[in-house]
């Protein structure tokens, strides 16, 4: 009978559950996007909570294909590791995790959604060894766009300190809003990338930098202007992604100058984009999670749970 560690994550985008297998050092996961009506750019928290209650039992049943010996349960209970970080959608996963841990008489560990993203990226990129020293992790998604200074910690596995962020629009919001004006479905990341790749040249962009932070709010307006002026949809899509890339590129330069030549790790759904990934990998040797571990997932939570038990 396999010894496994269960991870659960109920974010504002995705319901997900994952198992980490100690002997095989492998992860299997099941996840499902929350349903969003055509033309809408997200869900109210009350709707997200409802859909998680419908989807999570189905995913767990699909994941539970045989008699596993659960050693511990982990769950994301908040968006980020900062005081006051809270979203109701995480209460669904938290409640389910509490019940499973109690009925199986195993430990329950609480993590942040962001911590799960970092762990999933480390696992997916096969660079768990980065946790032996400080590194910079970018979490770039619809709800968060920031850089973290990650340091190893004997009690919590790692700590994270925000050292740069978007002061307004998040990268995933920019992608979805531009995707919406181009008639793409939500979330728009995959379709926007496919459209942008049809525009064979990069767009000239001047990022808006403010100290160690940056602004992405101009992307939506500039894309709207280009579209109204008759620019091709492919060009508008490429301009959006190149604008995000340009901001991240400048921030990388600034942070490496400030903190030294330490490793860079990129996590979050927007970082599954091939245009951004290939450029930053080439310039900085950055580590990126494979797409299945970049978007919202419970794999990182399962990995963190195994680490808490000293079983990775």
C-alpha positions as CSV (number, residue, x, y, z in Angstrom):
1,X,0.0,0.0,0.0
2,X,1.4,3.4,-1.1
3,X,2.1,6.0,1.6
4,X,0.8,9.3,0.2
5,X,0.4,13.0,1.2
6,X,-2.8,14.8,0.2
7,X,-2.8,18.4,-0.9
8,X,-6.0,20.5,-1.4
9,X,-6.3,24.0,-2.9
10,X,-9.5,25.9,-3.6
11,X,-8.5,29.2,-5.3
12,X,-10.5,31.8,-7.0
13,X,-9.8,30.2,-10.3
14,X,-9.5,26.4,-9.8
15,X,-10.5,23.5,-7.6
16,X,-7.6,21.1,-7.2
17,X,-6.4,18.1,-5.2
18,X,-3.1,16.2,-5.4
19,X,-1.3,13.2,-4.0
20,X,2.5,13.0,-3.4
21,X,3.8,9.5,-3.4
22,X,6.8,9.0,-1.0
23,X,8.2,5.9,-2.6
24,X,7.9,7.0,-6.2
25,X,8.6,10.7,-5.4
26,X,5.8,11.5,-7.9
27,X,2.7,13.6,-7.9
28,X,-0.7,13.0,-9.4
29,X,-3.3,15.7,-9.4
30,X,-6.8,16.5,-10.5
31,X,-8.1,20.1,-11.1
32,X,-11.0,21.8,-12.7
33,X,-11.5,25.5,-13.5
34,X,-14.4,27.3,-11.9
35,X,-17.1,27.9,-14.4
36,X,-17.4,31.5,-15.6
37,X,-20.1,32.8,-17.9
38,X,-19.1,34.0,-21.3
39,X,-18.2,37.7,-21.3
40,X,-17.5,37.7,-17.6
41,X,-13.9,38.2,-16.1
42,X,-14.2,36.2,-12.9
43,X,-16.5,35.1,-10.1
44,X,-17.9,36.6,-7.0
45,X,-16.5,34.8,-3.9
46,X,-20.0,33.5,-3.0
47,X,-20.1,31.8,-6.5
48,X,-16.6,30.5,-6.1
49,X,-17.4,28.9,-2.8
50,X,-20.5,27.3,-4.3
51,X,-18.7,25.8,-7.2
52,X,-15.9,24.5,-5.0
53,X,-18.4,22.6,-2.9
54,X,-19.7,21.0,-6.1
55,X,-16.3,20.2,-7.7
56,X,-14.0,19.2,-4.8
57,X,-15.8,15.9,-3.9
58,X,-15.8,14.8,-7.6
59,X,-12.1,15.5,-7.9
60,X,-11.2,13.7,-4.7
61,X,-13.3,10.6,-5.8
62,X,-11.4,10.7,-9.2
63,X,-8.1,11.0,-7.4
64,X,-8.8,8.2,-4.9
65,X,-8.4,5.2,-7.3
66,X,-7.2,2.7,-4.7
67,X,-6.5,2.2,-1.0
68,X,-3.9,4.8,-0.2
69,X,-2.3,5.1,3.2
70,X,-2.6,8.9,3.9
71,X,0.3,10.1,6.1
72,X,-0.7,13.8,6.3
73,X,-3.1,16.3,4.8
74,X,-2.1,19.8,3.6
75,X,-4.3,22.7,2.5
76,X,-4.1,26.3,1.3
77,X,-6.0,28.4,3.9
78,X,-5.1,31.9,2.7
79,X,-3.8,33.6,-0.5
80,X,-0.5,34.8,0.9
81,X,1.8,34.6,4.0
82,X,0.9,38.0,5.3
83,X,-1.3,39.2,8.2
84,X,-4.9,39.7,7.1
85,X,-4.6,37.6,3.9
86,X,-8.0,36.0,3.4
87,X,-10.5,34.9,0.8
88,X,-13.6,32.9,1.5
89,X,-13.0,30.4,-1.3
90,X,-10.2,28.8,0.6
91,X,-12.6,27.8,3.4
92,X,-14.0,25.0,1.3
93,X,-10.7,23.2,0.9
94,X,-9.9,23.9,4.6
95,X,-13.1,22.3,5.8
96,X,-12.7,19.2,3.6
97,X,-9.0,18.9,4.7
98,X,-10.0,19.1,8.4
99,X,-12.5,16.3,8.0
100,X,-10.1,14.0,6.1
101,X,-7.3,14.6,8.6
102,X,-9.6,13.9,11.5
103,X,-11.2,10.8,10.2
104,X,-7.8,9.4,9.1
105,X,-6.1,10.4,12.3
106,X,-3.2,12.1,10.6
107,X,-1.6,15.6,10.9
108,X,-3.1,18.6,9.1
109,X,-0.8,21.3,7.8
110,X,-1.9,24.8,6.7
111,X,-0.1,26.7,3.9
112,X,-0.7,29.7,1.8
113,X,-1.8,29.5,-1.9
114,X,1.3,31.4,-2.8
115,X,3.5,29.1,-0.9
116,X,2.0,26.2,-2.9
117,X,2.8,28.0,-6.1
118,X,6.4,28.4,-5.1
119,X,6.7,24.7,-4.1
120,X,5.0,23.5,-7.3
121,X,7.4,25.5,-9.4
122,X,10.4,24.1,-7.5
123,X,9.1,20.6,-7.8
124,X,8.0,20.9,-11.5
125,X,11.3,22.6,-12.5
126,X,13.3,19.9,-10.6
127,X,15.1,22.5,-8.5
128,X,14.1,21.7,-4.9
129,X,17.8,22.2,-4.1
130,X,17.2,26.0,-4.4
131,X,15.6,25.8,-0.9
132,X,19.1,25.5,0.6
133,X,19.8,29.2,0.1
134,X,18.0,32.5,-0.6
135,X,16.4,33.0,-4.1
136,X,13.9,35.3,-5.8
137,X,10.5,33.9,-6.7
138,X,8.1,35.7,-8.9
139,X,4.4,34.9,-8.4
140,X,2.6,36.2,-11.5
141,X,-1.1,35.4,-11.7
142,X,-4.6,37.0,-11.8
143,X,-4.6,37.8,-8.1
144,X,-0.9,38.5,-7.5
145,X,2.0,39.9,-9.4
146,X,5.0,40.3,-7.1
147,X,8.6,39.2,-6.5
148,X,9.5,37.4,-3.2
149,X,12.8,37.0,-1.5
150,X,12.6,33.4,-0.3
151,X,14.8,32.1,2.5
152,X,15.0,28.6,3.9
153,X,13.5,28.1,7.4
154,X,13.7,25.1,9.6
155,X,10.1,25.5,11.0
156,X,8.1,26.7,8.0
157,X,10.3,25.2,5.2
158,X,10.8,28.7,3.8
159,X,9.8,32.3,4.4
160,X,9.0,34.9,1.8
161,X,9.3,38.6,1.8
162,X,7.8,40.8,-0.9
163,X,10.5,42.9,-2.5
164,X,8.7,44.1,-5.7
165,X,5.1,44.2,-6.9
166,X,2.7,45.7,-9.4
167,X,1.2,48.7,-7.8
168,X,-2.1,48.4,-9.6
169,X,-3.3,45.9,-12.2
170,X,-2.1,42.3,-11.9
171,X,-0.6,40.5,-14.9
172,X,-3.3,38.0,-15.1
173,X,-5.9,40.7,-14.9
174,X,-4.3,42.5,-17.8
175,X,-4.2,39.2,-19.8
176,X,-7.9,38.5,-19.1
177,X,-9.1,42.1,-19.8
178,X,-7.2,42.3,-23.1
179,X,-8.5,38.8,-23.9
180,X,-12.0,40.0,-23.2
181,X,-11.7,42.9,-25.6
182,X,-10.4,40.5,-28.2
183,X,-13.4,38.2,-27.7
184,X,-11.5,35.4,-26.0
185,X,-12.9,33.2,-23.3
186,X,-12.0,33.5,-19.6
187,X,-9.3,32.8,-18.5
188,X,-7.7,34.1,-21.6
189,X,-4.1,33.1,-21.2
190,X,-3.8,30.2,-23.6
191,X,-5.9,31.8,-26.3
192,X,-4.0,35.1,-26.0
193,X,-0.7,33.4,-26.3
194,X,-1.8,31.5,-29.4
195,X,-3.0,34.8,-31.0
196,X,0.3,36.6,-30.0
197,X,2.5,33.9,-31.5
198,X,0.9,34.7,-34.9
199,X,2.6,38.1,-34.7
200,X,6.1,37.3,-35.6
201,X,7.9,40.4,-34.2
202,X,8.1,41.8,-30.7
203,X,6.5,45.1,-29.8
204,X,8.5,48.1,-28.5
205,X,7.4,48.7,-24.9
206,X,8.5,51.2,-22.3
207,X,7.7,49.7,-18.9
208,X,6.5,51.9,-16.0
209,X,8.9,51.5,-13.1
210,X,8.4,53.2,-9.7
211,X,11.3,52.5,-7.4
212,X,11.5,48.7,-6.9
213,X,7.9,48.3,-8.0
214,X,6.1,48.7,-11.3
215,X,2.8,49.5,-12.9
216,X,0.8,47.5,-15.4
217,X,-2.4,49.6,-15.5
218,X,-1.4,51.2,-18.8
219,X,-1.5,47.9,-20.7
220,X,-5.3,47.7,-20.9
221,X,-5.7,51.3,-22.2
222,X,-2.9,51.0,-24.7
223,X,-4.3,47.8,-26.1
224,X,-7.7,49.3,-26.3
225,X,-6.3,52.3,-28.2
226,X,-4.5,50.0,-30.6
227,X,-7.5,47.9,-31.3
228,X,-9.7,51.0,-31.9
229,X,-7.0,52.3,-34.3
230,X,-7.4,49.1,-36.4
231,X,-4.3,47.3,-35.3
232,X,-4.5,43.5,-35.9
233,X,-5.7,41.4,-32.9
234,X,-2.5,39.4,-33.2
235,X,-0.5,42.5,-32.6
236,X,-2.6,43.7,-29.7
237,X,-2.2,40.3,-28.1
238,X,1.6,40.4,-28.6
239,X,1.8,43.9,-27.2
240,X,0.0,42.8,-24.0
241,X,2.4,40.0,-23.4
242,X,5.5,42.0,-24.4
243,X,4.4,44.7,-21.9
244,X,4.3,42.2,-19.1
245,X,7.6,40.7,-20.2
246,X,9.3,44.2,-20.3
247,X,8.2,45.0,-16.8
248,X,9.4,41.7,-15.4
249,X,12.7,42.0,-17.3
250,X,13.5,45.4,-15.8
251,X,12.6,44.2,-12.3
252,X,14.8,41.2,-12.7
253,X,17.7,43.5,-13.6
254,X,17.1,45.7,-10.6
255,X,16.6,42.9,-8.1
256,X,19.7,41.0,-9.2
257,X,21.7,44.2,-8.8
258,X,20.3,44.8,-5.4
259,X,20.4,41.2,-3.9
260,X,23.2,39.7,-5.9
261,X,23.3,37.0,-8.5
262,X,20.9,34.6,-6.9
263,X,18.5,32.2,-8.7
264,X,15.2,33.3,-10.2
265,X,12.1,31.2,-10.0
266,X,8.8,32.0,-11.8
267,X,5.5,30.6,-10.7
268,X,1.8,31.5,-11.3
269,X,-0.5,30.9,-14.3
270,X,0.8,33.8,-16.4
271,X,4.3,32.2,-16.3
272,X,3.1,29.2,-18.4
273,X,3.3,31.7,-21.3
274,X,6.0,30.5,-23.8
275,X,7.0,34.1,-25.0
276,X,7.8,35.2,-21.4
277,X,9.3,31.9,-20.3
278,X,11.7,31.6,-23.2
279,X,13.0,35.2,-23.0
280,X,13.6,35.2,-19.3
281,X,15.2,31.7,-19.3
282,X,17.6,32.8,-22.0
283,X,18.5,36.1,-20.3
284,X,18.8,35.0,-16.7
285,X,18.8,31.2,-16.6
286,X,15.6,31.5,-14.7
287,X,13.7,28.4,-13.5
288,X,10.1,28.0,-14.7
289,X,7.5,25.4,-13.7
290,X,6.0,23.3,-16.5
291,X,2.5,24.6,-17.4
292,X,0.7,22.0,-15.4
293,X,2.5,23.3,-12.2
294,X,2.4,27.0,-13.2
295,X,-1.3,27.6,-13.1
296,X,-3.3,27.1,-9.8
297,X,-2.8,23.6,-8.5
298,X,-2.6,21.5,-5.3
299,X,0.7,19.8,-6.2
300,X,2.8,22.3,-4.3
301,X,0.6,21.8,-1.2
302,X,1.1,18.0,-1.4
303,X,4.8,18.5,-1.8
304,X,4.9,20.9,1.2
305,X,3.0,18.4,3.3
306,X,5.5,15.7,2.6
307,X,8.3,18.1,3.5
308,X,6.7,18.9,6.8
309,X,6.7,15.2,7.5
310,X,10.3,14.9,6.4
311,X,9.3,12.6,3.6
312,X,10.1,14.3,0.3
